[in-house]
């Protein structure tokens, strides 16, 4: 973990990056060029606020997943909805785009995760991993084929 002055420098660099991207019209500001906004400073501050809130939400969810309070399968859709709310996306568009279309895009990932979880539980209950390790150690023996 970086020391406190290094972390402060990192946070300031992230804030400066978010402000710079906001000035350029990126990061969800909806601007094509800086000349389109009557107040580039306000657009930059808005984007910096959004970026900081998204970082905080992300780190909060990571901490909850790390502590085991929430699973990743539940945390990812929650983060997607909260990111949309923080960024100021209209609620109708959150329902249509993030929830409806996002779930369709993630169906393969969720299917793999569910079946992977079921396979892990099956392997744990049947002690498949322990059996494989036991046979591997037994077959390696004193004169194994591969010498490390």
Secondary structure, 3 states (H helix, E strand, C coil): CCCHHHHHHHHHHHHHHHHHHHHHCCCCCCCCCHHHCCCHHHHHHHHHHHHHHHHHHHHHHHHHHHHCCCCHHHHHHHHHHHHHHHHCCCHHHHHHHHHHHHHHHCHHHHHHHHHHHHHHHHHHHCCHHHHHHHHHHHHHCCCCCCCC
